[in-house]
Amino acid sequence: MIHHVTVLVFLKEGVLDTQGKAVLSVLLHAGHSDVRDVRIGKYIQLQIESPTREEALKQANAMCEDLLVNSIIEEYTVKLRGEEDA
């Protein structure tokens, strides 16, 4: 069975997000005075063949730890398609 997995990757709190700060500055100068912060991250879609949802999540987490995420400065969330936002 093919499982559709989404991985969202962001810099950890306390790590300077230079892209986010640059976008925030431009938005403020463009008149969007209500914006308070911008964080830029990565959105990764995976299609994983696995017998169960649990195994697909396990594989996705292993991929994040092995290659997709720099765990020193980044954090991530993994969701299967159809899961509700927590």
PDB file of N, CA, C and O in Angstrom:
ATOM      1  N   MET A   1       0.842  -1.180   0.000  1.00  0.00           N
ATOM      2  CA  MET A   1       0.000   0.000   0.000  1.00  0.00           C
ATOM      3  C   MET A   1       0.888   1.245   0.000  1.00  0.00           C
ATOM      4  O   MET A   1       1.893   1.297   0.710  1.00  0.00           O
ATOM      5  N   ILE A   2       0.517   2.234  -0.791  1.00  0.00           N
ATOM      6  CA  ILE A   2       1.260   3.492  -0.859  1.00  0.00           C
ATOM      7  C   ILE A   2       0.673   4.468   0.160  1.00  0.00           C
ATOM      8  O   ILE A   2      -0.536   4.699   0.192  1.00  0.00           O
ATOM      9  N   HIS A   3       1.536   5.027   0.980  1.00  0.00           N
ATOM     10  CA  HIS A   3       1.133   6.027   1.971  1.00  0.00           C
ATOM     11  C   HIS A   3       1.752   7.364   1.582  1.00  0.00           C
ATOM     12  O   HIS A   3       2.938   7.439   1.260  1.00  0.00           O
ATOM     13  N   HIS A   4       0.945   8.411   1.614  1.00  0.00           N
ATOM     14  CA  HIS A   4       1.401   9.752   1.294  1.00  0.00           C
ATOM     15  C   HIS A   4       1.774  10.448   2.598  1.00  0.00           C
ATOM     16  O   HIS A   4       0.949  10.604   3.498  1.00  0.00           O
ATOM     17  N   VAL A   5       3.043  10.865   2.678  1.00  0.00           N
ATOM     18  CA  VAL A   5       3.591  11.440   3.902  1.00  0.00           C
ATOM     19  C   VAL A   5       4.078  12.851   3.622  1.00  0.00           C
ATOM     20  O   VAL A   5       4.702  13.113   2.593  1.00  0.00           O
ATOM     21  N   THR A   6       3.787  13.760   4.551  1.00  0.00           N
ATOM     22  CA  THR A   6       4.268  15.135   4.475  1.00  0.00           C
ATOM     23  C   THR A   6       5.255  15.377   5.604  1.00  0.00           C
ATOM     24  O   THR A   6       4.997  15.020   6.754  1.00  0.00           O
ATOM     25  N   VAL A   7       6.384  15.983   5.270  1.00  0.00           N
ATOM     26  CA  VAL A   7       7.378  16.359   6.263  1.00  0.00           C
ATOM     27  C   VAL A   7       7.532  17.872   6.210  1.00  0.00           C
ATOM     28  O   VAL A   7       7.782  18.438   5.146  1.00  0.00           O
ATOM     29  N   LEU A   8       7.383  18.530   7.363  1.00  0.00           N
ATOM     30  CA  LEU A   8       7.616  19.965   7.485  1.00  0.00           C
ATOM     31  C   LEU A   8       8.869  20.162   8.318  1.00  0.00           C
ATOM     32  O   LEU A   8       8.985  19.617   9.416  1.00  0.00           O
ATOM     33  N   VAL A   9       9.813  20.944   7.794  1.00  0.00           N
ATOM     34  CA  VAL A   9      11.094  21.159   8.463  1.00  0.00           C
ATOM     35  C   VAL A   9      11.265  22.653   8.706  1.00  0.00           C
ATOM     36  O   VAL A   9      11.093  23.465   7.797  1.00  0.00           O
ATOM     37  N   PHE A  10      11.606  23.008   9.948  1.00  0.00           N
ATOM     38  CA  PHE A  10      11.856  24.402  10.314  1.00  0.00           C
ATOM     39  C   PHE A  10      13.105  24.485  11.168  1.00  0.00           C
ATOM     40  O   PHE A  10      13.501  23.513  11.812  1.00  0.00           O
ATOM     41  N   LEU A  11      13.723  25.660  11.165  1.00  0.00           N
ATOM     42  CA  LEU A  11      14.846  25.889  12.061  1.00  0.00           C
ATOM     43  C   LEU A  11      14.351  25.849  13.498  1.00  0.00           C
ATOM     44  O   LEU A  11      13.236  26.282  13.789  1.00  0.00           O
ATOM     45  N   LYS A  12      15.172  25.333  14.383  1.00  0.00           N
ATOM     46  CA  LYS A  12      14.822  25.293  15.796  1.00  0.00           C
ATOM     47  C   LYS A  12      14.726  26.717  16.346  1.00  0.00           C
ATOM     48  O   LYS A  12      15.355  27.642  15.832  1.00  0.00           O
ATOM     49  N   GLU A  13      13.924  26.868  17.401  1.00  0.00           N
ATOM     50  CA  GLU A  13      13.848  28.157  18.083  1.00  0.00           C
ATOM     51  C   GLU A  13      15.250  28.544  18.523  1.00  0.00           C
ATOM     52  O   GLU A  13      16.015  27.706  18.999  1.00  0.00           O
ATOM     53  N   GLY A  14      15.578  29.809  18.361  1.00  0.00           N
ATOM     54  CA  GLY A  14      16.897  30.288  18.759  1.00  0.00           C
ATOM     55  C   GLY A  14      17.911  30.290  17.633  1.00  0.00           C
ATOM     56  O   GLY A  14      18.962  30.920  17.749  1.00  0.00           O
ATOM     57  N   VAL A  15      17.609  29.585  16.525  1.00  0.00           N
ATOM     58  CA  VAL A  15      18.495  29.595  15.359  1.00  0.00           C
ATOM     59  C   VAL A  15      18.024  30.719  14.442  1.00  0.00           C
ATOM     60  O   VAL A  15      16.847  30.781  14.085  1.00  0.00           O
ATOM     61  N   LEU A  16      18.935  31.602  14.065  1.00  0.00           N
ATOM     62  CA  LEU A  16      18.580  32.754  13.242  1.00  0.00           C
ATOM     63  C   LEU A  16      18.073  32.308  11.873  1.00  0.00           C
ATOM     64  O   LEU A  16      18.769  31.604  11.142  1.00  0.00           O
ATOM     65  N   ASP A  17      16.858  32.723  11.538  1.00  0.00           N
ATOM     66  CA  ASP A  17      16.234  32.426  10.251  1.00  0.00           C
ATOM     67  C   ASP A  17      16.402  33.666   9.377  1.00  0.00           C
ATOM     68  O   ASP A  17      15.528  34.533   9.353  1.00  0.00           O
ATOM     69  N   THR A  18      17.515  33.754   8.662  1.00  0.00           N
ATOM     70  CA  THR A  18      17.800  34.955   7.872  1.00  0.00           C
ATOM     71  C   THR A  18      16.791  35.152   6.745  1.00  0.00           C
ATOM     72  O   THR A  18      16.432  36.287   6.433  1.00  0.00           O
ATOM     73  N   GLN A  19      16.331  34.067   6.131  1.00  0.00           N
ATOM     74  CA  GLN A  19      15.318  34.201   5.076  1.00  0.00           C
ATOM     75  C   GLN A  19      14.011  34.724   5.669  1.00  0.00           C
ATOM     76  O   GLN A  19      13.375  35.610   5.098  1.00  0.00           O
ATOM     77  N   GLY A  20      13.620  34.179   6.804  1.00  0.00           N
ATOM     78  CA  GLY A  20      12.401  34.645   7.455  1.00  0.00           C
ATOM     79  C   GLY A  20      12.474  36.105   7.828  1.00  0.00           C
ATOM     80  O   GLY A  20      11.504  36.841   7.651  1.00  0.00           O
ATOM     81  N   LYS A  21      13.617  36.539   8.344  1.00  0.00           N
ATOM     82  CA  LYS A  21      13.787  37.949   8.726  1.00  0.00           C
ATOM     83  C   LYS A  21      13.737  38.854   7.500  1.00  0.00           C
ATOM     84  O   LYS A  21      13.171  39.946   7.556  1.00  0.00           O
ATOM     85  N   ALA A  22      14.324  38.409   6.398  1.00  0.00           N
ATOM     86  CA  ALA A  22      14.295  39.213   5.168  1.00  0.00           C
ATOM     87  C   ALA A  22      12.865  39.350   4.650  1.00  0.00           C
ATOM     88  O   ALA A  22      12.453  40.441   4.254  1.00  0.00           O
ATOM     89  N   VAL A  23      12.108  38.257   4.650  1.00  0.00           N
ATOM     90  CA  VAL A  23      10.716  38.309   4.195  1.00  0.00           C
ATOM     91  C   VAL A  23       9.883  39.174   5.131  1.00  0.00           C
ATOM     92  O   VAL A  23       9.041  39.944   4.670  1.00  0.00           O
ATOM     93  N   LEU A  24      10.103  39.060   6.427  1.00  0.00           N
ATOM     94  CA  LEU A  24       9.395  39.906   7.396  1.00  0.00           C
ATOM     95  C   LEU A  24       9.643  41.375   7.112  1.00  0.00           C
ATOM     96  O   LEU A  24       8.706  42.174   7.117  1.00  0.00           O
ATOM     97  N   SER A  25      10.876  41.737   6.868  1.00  0.00           N
ATOM     98  CA  SER A  25      11.223  43.125   6.583  1.00  0.00           C
ATOM     99  C   SER A  25      10.501  43.644   5.337  1.00  0.00           C
ATOM    100  O   SER A  25       9.966  44.753   5.344  1.00  0.00           O
ATOM    101  N   VAL A  26      10.485  42.857   4.290  1.00  0.00           N
ATOM    102  CA  VAL A  26       9.821  43.268   3.046  1.00  0.00           C
ATOM    103  C   VAL A  26       8.317  43.400   3.267  1.00  0.00           C
ATOM    104  O   VAL A  26       7.703  44.352   2.784  1.00  0.00           O
ATOM    105  N   LEU A  27       7.725  42.463   3.985  1.00  0.00           N
ATOM    106  CA  LEU A  27       6.285  42.536   4.252  1.00  0.00           C
ATOM    107  C   LEU A  27       5.942  43.793   5.049  1.00  0.00           C
ATOM    108  O   LEU A  27       4.962  44.475   4.748  1.00  0.00           O
ATOM    109  N   LEU A  28       6.745  44.096   6.061  1.00  0.00           N
ATOM    110  CA  LEU A  28       6.493  45.298   6.863  1.00  0.00           C
ATOM    111  C   LEU A  28       6.625  46.560   6.020  1.00  0.00           C
ATOM    112  O   LEU A  28       5.811  47.476   6.134  1.00  0.00           O
ATOM    113  N   HIS A  29       7.653  46.608   5.173  1.00  0.00           N
ATOM    114  CA  HIS A  29       7.838  47.770   4.308  1.00  0.00           C
ATOM    115  C   HIS A  29       6.749  47.877   3.242  1.00  0.00           C
ATOM    116  O   HIS A  29       6.513  48.960   2.708  1.00  0.00           O
ATOM    117  N   ALA A  30       6.088  46.769   2.928  1.00  0.00           N
ATOM    118  CA  ALA A  30       5.008  46.772   1.940  1.00  0.00           C
ATOM    119  C   ALA A  30       3.662  47.119   2.571  1.00  0.00           C
ATOM    120  O   ALA A  30       2.631  47.099   1.900  1.00  0.00           O
ATOM    121  N   GLY A  31       3.678  47.440   3.870  1.00  0.00           N
ATOM    122  CA  GLY A  31       2.456  47.877   4.520  1.00  0.00           C
ATOM    123  C   GLY A  31       1.715  46.804   5.293  1.00  0.00           C
ATOM    124  O   GLY A  31       0.615  47.062   5.782  1.00  0.00           O
ATOM    125  N   HIS A  32       2.266  45.634   5.418  1.00  0.00           N
ATOM    126  CA  HIS A  32       1.625  44.552   6.170  1.00  0.00           C
ATOM    127  C   HIS A  32       2.061  44.637   7.636  1.00  0.00           C
ATOM    128  O   HIS A  32       2.845  43.820   8.118  1.00  0.00           O
ATOM    129  N   SER A  33       1.536  45.638   8.321  1.00  0.00           N
ATOM    130  CA  SER A  33       2.018  45.960   9.669  1.00  0.00           C
ATOM    131  C   SER A  33       1.561  44.969  10.736  1.00  0.00           C
ATOM    132  O   SER A  33       2.067  45.013  11.857  1.00  0.00           O
ATOM    133  N   ASP A  34       0.632  44.089  10.427  1.00  0.00           N
ATOM    134  CA  ASP A  34       0.146  43.136  11.425  1.00  0.00           C
ATOM    135  C   ASP A  34       1.020  41.887  11.549  1.00  0.00           C
ATOM    136  O   ASP A  34       0.903  41.154  12.531  1.00  0.00           O
ATOM    137  N   VAL A  35       1.879  41.636  10.586  1.00  0.00           N
ATOM    138  CA  VAL A  35       2.733  40.446  10.651  1.00  0.00           C
ATOM    139  C   VAL A  35       3.787  40.636  11.742  1.00  0.00           C
ATOM    140  O   VAL A  35       4.389  41.705  11.845  1.00  0.00           O
ATOM    141  N   ARG A  36       4.010  39.611  12.548  1.00  0.00           N
ATOM    142  CA  ARG A  36       4.942  39.704  13.678  1.00  0.00           C
ATOM    143  C   ARG A  36       6.185  38.852  13.495  1.00  0.00           C
ATOM    144  O   ARG A  36       7.239  39.172  14.043  1.00  0.00           O
ATOM    145  N   ASP A  37       6.078  37.770  12.733  1.00  0.00           N
ATOM    146  CA  ASP A  37       7.237  36.912  12.534  1.00  0.00           C
ATOM    147  C   ASP A  37       7.007  36.068  11.286  1.00  0.00           C
ATOM    148  O   ASP A  37       5.866  35.786  10.919  1.00  0.00           O
ATOM    149  N   VAL A  38       8.080  35.674  10.649  1.00  0.00           N
ATOM    150  CA  VAL A  38       8.033  34.804   9.481  1.00  0.00           C
ATOM    151  C   VAL A  38       9.117  33.751   9.661  1.00  0.00           C
ATOM    152  O   VAL A  38      10.262  34.070   9.981  1.00  0.00           O
ATOM    153  N   ARG A  39       8.747  32.507   9.455  1.00  0.00           N
ATOM    154  CA  ARG A  39       9.708  31.413   9.476  1.00  0.00           C
ATOM    155  C   ARG A  39       9.639  30.700   8.134  1.00  0.00           C
ATOM    156  O   ARG A  39       8.560  30.339   7.664  1.00  0.00           O
ATOM    157  N   ILE A  40      10.785  30.505   7.532  1.00  0.00           N
ATOM    158  CA  ILE A  40      10.885  29.824   6.248  1.00  0.00           C
ATOM    159  C   ILE A  40      11.368  28.404   6.517  1.00  0.00           C
ATOM    160  O   ILE A  40      12.306  28.195   7.286  1.00  0.00           O
ATOM    161  N   GLY A  41      10.726  27.433   5.881  1.00  0.00           N
ATOM    162  CA  GLY A  41      11.113  26.044   6.092  1.00  0.00           C
ATOM    163  C   GLY A  41      11.046  25.258   4.802  1.00  0.00           C
ATOM    164  O   GLY A  41      10.999  25.816   3.706  1.00  0.00           O
ATOM    165  N   LYS A  42      11.043  23.945   4.963  1.00  0.00           N
ATOM    166  CA  LYS A  42      10.969  23.036   3.823  1.00  0.00           C
ATOM    167  C   LYS A  42       9.702  22.190   3.943  1.00  0.00           C
ATOM    168  O   LYS A  42       9.300  21.797   5.038  1.00  0.00           O
ATOM    169  N   TYR A  43       9.090  21.922   2.802  1.00  0.00           N
ATOM    170  CA  TYR A  43       7.916  21.067   2.705  1.00  0.00           C
ATOM    171  C   TYR A  43       8.311  19.902   1.816  1.00  0.00           C
ATOM    172  O   TYR A  43       8.663  20.101   0.653  1.00  0.00           O
ATOM    173  N   ILE A  44       8.257  18.703   2.344  1.00  0.00           N
ATOM    174  CA  ILE A  44       8.686  17.520   1.604  1.00  0.00           C
ATOM    175  C   ILE A  44       7.522  16.540   1.540  1.00  0.00           C
ATOM    176  O   ILE A  44       6.905  16.231   2.560  1.00  0.00           O
ATOM    177  N   GLN A  45       7.224  16.051   0.337  1.00  0.00           N
ATOM    178  CA  GLN A  45       6.196  15.028   0.164  1.00  0.00           C
ATOM    179  C   GLN A  45       6.877  13.711  -0.184  1.00  0.00           C
ATOM    180  O   GLN A  45       7.742  13.648  -1.058  1.00  0.00           O
ATOM    181  N   LEU A  46       6.470  12.668   0.519  1.00  0.00           N
ATOM    182  CA  LEU A  46       7.003  11.335   0.254  1.00  0.00           C
ATOM    183  C   LEU A  46       5.849  10.387  -0.054  1.00  0.00           C
ATOM    184  O   LEU A  46       4.766  10.505   0.519  1.00  0.00           O
ATOM    185  N   GLN A  47       6.086   9.465  -0.945  1.00  0.00           N
ATOM    186  CA  GLN A  47       5.163   8.346  -1.163  1.00  0.00           C
ATOM    187  C   GLN A  47       5.931   7.098  -0.759  1.00  0.00           C
ATOM    188  O   GLN A  47       6.934   6.743  -1.379  1.00  0.00           O
ATOM    189  N   ILE A  48       5.451   6.440   0.283  1.00  0.00           N
ATOM    190  CA  ILE A  48       6.165   5.305   0.850  1.00  0.00           C
ATOM    191  C   ILE A  48       5.308   4.054   0.725  1.00  0.00           C
ATOM    192  O   ILE A  48       4.151   4.034   1.146  1.00  0.00           O
ATOM    193  N   GLU A  49       5.890   3.013   0.142  1.00  0.00           N
ATOM    194  CA  GLU A  49       5.185   1.739   0.062  1.00  0.00           C
ATOM    195  C   GLU A  49       5.464   0.975   1.349  1.00  0.00           C
ATOM    196  O   GLU A  49       6.611   0.689   1.693  1.00  0.00           O
ATOM    197  N   SER A  50       4.385   0.654   2.045  1.00  0.00           N
ATOM    198  CA  SER A  50       4.503   0.021   3.350  1.00  0.00           C
ATOM    199  C   SER A  50       3.199  -0.705   3.668  1.00  0.00           C
ATOM    200  O   SER A  50       2.132  -0.266   3.239  1.00  0.00           O
ATOM    201  N   PRO A  51       3.267  -1.805   4.408  1.00  0.00           N
ATOM    202  CA  PRO A  51       2.039  -2.543   4.729  1.00  0.00           C
ATOM    203  C   PRO A  51       1.127  -1.811   5.712  1.00  0.00           C
ATOM    204  O   PRO A  51      -0.085  -2.028   5.704  1.00  0.00           O
ATOM    205  N   THR A  52       1.692  -0.946   6.559  1.00  0.00           N
ATOM    206  CA  THR A  52       0.876  -0.254   7.562  1.00  0.00           C
ATOM    207  C   THR A  52       1.240   1.225   7.629  1.00  0.00           C
ATOM    208  O   THR A  52       2.312   1.644   7.193  1.00  0.00           O
ATOM    209  N   ARG A  53       0.317   2.000   8.188  1.00  0.00           N
ATOM    210  CA  ARG A  53       0.571   3.436   8.415  1.00  0.00           C
ATOM    211  C   ARG A  53       1.725   3.626   9.398  1.00  0.00           C
ATOM    212  O   ARG A  53       2.560   4.514   9.223  1.00  0.00           O
ATOM    213  N   GLU A  54       1.764   2.796  10.418  1.00  0.00           N
ATOM    214  CA  GLU A  54       2.808   2.904  11.436  1.00  0.00           C
ATOM    215  C   GLU A  54       4.188   2.676  10.835  1.00  0.00           C
ATOM    216  O   GLU A  54       5.142   3.383  11.159  1.00  0.00           O
ATOM    217  N   GLU A  55       4.284   1.692   9.963  1.00  0.00           N
ATOM    218  CA  GLU A  55       5.565   1.408   9.309  1.00  0.00           C
ATOM    219  C   GLU A  55       5.962   2.556   8.379  1.00  0.00           C
ATOM    220  O   GLU A  55       7.141   2.900   8.298  1.00  0.00           O
ATOM    221  N   ALA A  56       5.007   3.144   7.686  1.00  0.00           N
ATOM    222  CA  ALA A  56       5.297   4.295   6.817  1.00  0.00           C
ATOM    223  C   ALA A  56       5.834   5.459   7.643  1.00  0.00           C
ATOM    224  O   ALA A  56       6.795   6.114   7.239  1.00  0.00           O
ATOM    225  N   LEU A  57       5.226   5.720   8.793  1.00  0.00           N
ATOM    226  CA  LEU A  57       5.724   6.780   9.676  1.00  0.00           C
ATOM    227  C   LEU A  57       7.125   6.471  10.176  1.00  0.00           C
ATOM    228  O   LEU A  57       7.974   7.360  10.239  1.00  0.00           O
ATOM    229  N   LYS A  58       7.367   5.238  10.526  1.00  0.00           N
ATOM    230  CA  LYS A  58       8.685   4.824  11.003  1.00  0.00           C
ATOM    231  C   LYS A  58       9.738   5.042   9.912  1.00  0.00           C
ATOM    232  O   LYS A  58      10.829   5.543  10.182  1.00  0.00           O
ATOM    233  N   GLN A  59       9.400   4.663   8.686  1.00  0.00           N
ATOM    234  CA  GLN A  59      10.326   4.853   7.564  1.00  0.00           C
ATOM    235  C   GLN A  59      10.575   6.340   7.300  1.00  0.00           C
ATOM    236  O   GLN A  59      11.713   6.745   7.063  1.00  0.00           O
ATOM    237  N   ALA A  60       9.516   7.151   7.341  1.00  0.00           N
ATOM    238  CA  ALA A  60       9.663   8.588   7.102  1.00  0.00           C
ATOM    239  C   ALA A  60      10.552   9.227   8.161  1.00  0.00           C
ATOM    240  O   ALA A  60      11.406  10.054   7.841  1.00  0.00           O
ATOM    241  N   ASN A  61      10.355   8.849   9.417  1.00  0.00           N
ATOM    242  CA  ASN A  61      11.201   9.388  10.484  1.00  0.00           C
ATOM    243  C   ASN A  61      12.664   8.975  10.283  1.00  0.00           C
ATOM    244  O   ASN A  61      13.569   9.777  10.514  1.00  0.00           O
ATOM    245  N   ALA A  62      12.897   7.750   9.861  1.00  0.00           N
ATOM    246  CA  ALA A  62      14.260   7.298   9.600  1.00  0.00           C
ATOM    247  C   ALA A  62      14.891   8.100   8.461  1.00  0.00           C
ATOM    248  O   ALA A  62      16.074   8.435   8.523  1.00  0.00           O
ATOM    249  N   MET A  63      14.110   8.410   7.418  1.00  0.00           N
ATOM    250  CA  MET A  63      14.612   9.211   6.301  1.00  0.00           C
ATOM    251  C   MET A  63      14.981  10.610   6.769  1.00  0.00           C
ATOM    252  O   MET A  63      15.988  11.172   6.337  1.00  0.00           O
ATOM    253  N   CYS A  64      14.165  11.167   7.651  1.00  0.00           N
ATOM    254  CA  CYS A  64      14.455  12.501   8.189  1.00  0.00           C
ATOM    255  C   CYS A  64      15.762  12.488   8.969  1.00  0.00           C
ATOM    256  O   CYS A  64      16.608  13.363   8.791  1.00  0.00           O
ATOM    257  N   GLU A  65      15.921  11.496   9.829  1.00  0.00           N
ATOM    258  CA  GLU A  65      17.131  11.403  10.654  1.00  0.00           C
ATOM    259  C   GLU A  65      18.369  11.126   9.806  1.00  0.00           C
ATOM    260  O   GLU A  65      19.452  11.628  10.108  1.00  0.00           O
ATOM    261  N   ASP A  66      18.218  10.327   8.740  1.00  0.00           N
ATOM    262  CA  ASP A  66      19.361   9.948   7.909  1.00  0.00           C
ATOM    263  C   ASP A  66      19.798  11.037   6.939  1.00  0.00           C
ATOM    264  O   ASP A  66      20.993  11.190   6.685  1.00  0.00           O
ATOM    265  N   LEU A  67      18.845  11.802   6.391  1.00  0.00           N
ATOM    266  CA  LEU A  67      19.208  12.698   5.288  1.00  0.00           C
ATOM    267  C   LEU A  67      18.439  14.016   5.242  1.00  0.00           C
ATOM    268  O   LEU A  67      19.036  15.063   4.992  1.00  0.00           O
ATOM    269  N   LEU A  68      17.149  13.985   5.474  1.00  0.00           N
ATOM    270  CA  LEU A  68      16.307  15.138   5.148  1.00  0.00           C
ATOM    271  C   LEU A  68      16.410  16.297   6.137  1.00  0.00           C
ATOM    272  O   LEU A  68      16.105  17.435   5.782  1.00  0.00           O
ATOM    273  N   VAL A  69      16.834  16.028   7.365  1.00  0.00           N
ATOM    274  CA  VAL A  69      16.835  17.056   8.414  1.00  0.00           C
ATOM    275  C   VAL A  69      18.209  17.136   9.064  1.00  0.00           C
ATOM    276  O   VAL A  69      18.817  16.116   9.389  1.00  0.00           O
ATOM    277  N   ASN A  70      18.689  18.359   9.248  1.00  0.00           N
ATOM    278  CA  ASN A  70      19.904  18.590  10.024  1.00  0.00           C
ATOM    279  C   ASN A  70      19.469  18.762  11.473  1.00  0.00           C
ATOM    280  O   ASN A  70      19.075  19.855  11.880  1.00  0.00           O
ATOM    281  N   SER A  71      19.536  17.701  12.242  1.00  0.00           N
ATOM    282  CA  SER A  71      18.968  17.704  13.594  1.00  0.00           C
ATOM    283  C   SER A  71      19.676  18.655  14.555  1.00  0.00           C
ATOM    284  O   SER A  71      19.166  18.911  15.646  1.00  0.00           O
ATOM    285  N   ILE A  72      20.824  19.178  14.179  1.00  0.00           N
ATOM    286  CA  ILE A  72      21.518  20.142  15.029  1.00  0.00           C
ATOM    287  C   ILE A  72      20.774  21.474  15.037  1.00  0.00           C
ATOM    288  O   ILE A  72      20.672  22.121  16.079  1.00  0.00           O
ATOM    289  N   ILE A  73      20.256  21.884  13.883  1.00  0.00           N
ATOM    290  CA  ILE A  73      19.617  23.200  13.792  1.00  0.00           C
ATOM    291  C   ILE A  73      18.159  23.158  13.351  1.00  0.00           C
ATOM    292  O   ILE A  73      17.481  24.185  13.380  1.00  0.00           O
ATOM    293  N   GLU A  74      17.661  21.982  12.941  1.00  0.00           N
ATOM    294  CA  GLU A  74      16.294  21.894  12.431  1.00  0.00           C
ATOM    295  C   GLU A  74      15.455  20.925  13.257  1.00  0.00           C
ATOM    296  O   GLU A  74      15.970  20.009  13.897  1.00  0.00           O
ATOM    297  N   GLU A  75      14.136  21.161  13.218  1.00  0.00           N
ATOM    298  CA  GLU A  75      13.163  20.241  13.791  1.00  0.00           C
ATOM    299  C   GLU A  75      12.137  19.937  12.710  1.00  0.00           C
ATOM    300  O   GLU A  75      12.027  20.666  11.724  1.00  0.00           O
ATOM    301  N   TYR A  76      11.388  18.858  12.899  1.00  0.00           N
ATOM    302  CA  TYR A  76      10.458  18.460  11.840  1.00  0.00           C
ATOM    303  C   TYR A  76       9.222  17.798  12.418  1.00  0.00           C
ATOM    304  O   TYR A  76       9.206  17.336  13.559  1.00  0.00           O
ATOM    305  N   THR A  77       8.184  17.768  11.585  1.00  0.00           N
ATOM    306  CA  THR A  77       6.983  17.003  11.892  1.00  0.00           C
ATOM    307  C   THR A  77       6.669  16.129  10.680  1.00  0.00           C
ATOM    308  O   THR A  77       6.906  16.514   9.535  1.00  0.00           O
ATOM    309  N   VAL A  78       6.134  14.955  10.960  1.00  0.00           N
ATOM    310  CA  VAL A  78       5.762  14.012   9.908  1.00  0.00           C
ATOM    311  C   VAL A  78       4.279  13.725  10.062  1.00  0.00           C
ATOM    312  O   VAL A  78       3.813  13.425  11.161  1.00  0.00           O
ATOM    313  N   LYS A  79       3.525  13.816   8.953  1.00  0.00           N
ATOM    314  CA  LYS A  79       2.094  13.519   8.966  1.00  0.00           C
ATOM    315  C   LYS A  79       1.733  12.671   7.771  1.00  0.00           C
ATOM    316  O   LYS A  79       2.261  12.852   6.674  1.00  0.00           O
ATOM    317  N   LEU A  80       0.838  11.754   7.997  1.00  0.00           N
ATOM    318  CA  LEU A  80       0.248  10.982   6.903  1.00  0.00           C
ATOM    319  C   LEU A  80      -0.944  11.738   6.355  1.00  0.00           C
ATOM    320  O   LEU A  80      -1.656  12.400   7.110  1.00  0.00           O
ATOM    321  N   ARG A  81      -1.175  11.653   5.055  1.00  0.00           N
ATOM    322  CA  ARG A  81      -2.329  12.309   4.455  1.00  0.00           C
ATOM    323  C   ARG A  81      -3.582  11.813   5.154  1.00  0.00           C
ATOM    324  O   ARG A  81      -3.746  10.616   5.389  1.00  0.00           O
ATOM    325  N   GLY A  82      -4.462  12.747   5.481  1.00  0.00           N
ATOM    326  CA  GLY A  82      -5.707  12.389   6.150  1.00  0.00           C
ATOM    327  C   GLY A  82      -5.667  12.578   7.643  1.00  0.00           C
ATOM    328  O   GLY A  82      -6.709  12.522   8.295  1.00  0.00           O
ATOM    329  N   GLU A  83      -4.472  12.804   8.217  1.00  0.00           N
ATOM    330  CA  GLU A  83      -4.402  13.051   9.660  1.00  0.00           C
ATOM    331  C   GLU A  83      -4.869  14.478   9.943  1.00  0.00           C
ATOM    332  O   GLU A  83      -4.578  15.402   9.183  1.00  0.00           O
ATOM    333  N   GLU A  84      -5.578  14.638  11.019  1.00  0.00           N
ATOM    334  CA  GLU A  84      -6.037  15.962  11.435  1.00  0.00           C
ATOM    335  C   GLU A  84      -4.880  16.718  12.068  1.00  0.00           C
ATOM    336  O   GLU A  84      -3.984  16.121  12.666  1.00  0.00           O
ATOM    337  N   ASP A  85      -4.909  18.039  11.930  1.00  0.00           N
ATOM    338  CA  ASP A  85      -3.910  18.865  12.607  1.00  0.00           C
ATOM    339  C   ASP A  85      -4.119  18.770  14.103  1.00  0.00           C
ATOM    340  O   ASP A  85      -5.246  18.845  14.593  1.00  0.00           O
ATOM    341  N   ALA A  86      -3.032  18.606  14.815  1.00  0.00           N
ATOM    342  CA  ALA A  86      -3.121  18.506  16.281  1.00  0.00           C
ATOM    343  C   ALA A  86      -3.035  19.873  16.916  1.00  0.00           C
ATOM    344  O   ALA A  86      -3.091  19.989  18.141  1.00  0.00           O
TER     345      ALA A  86
END
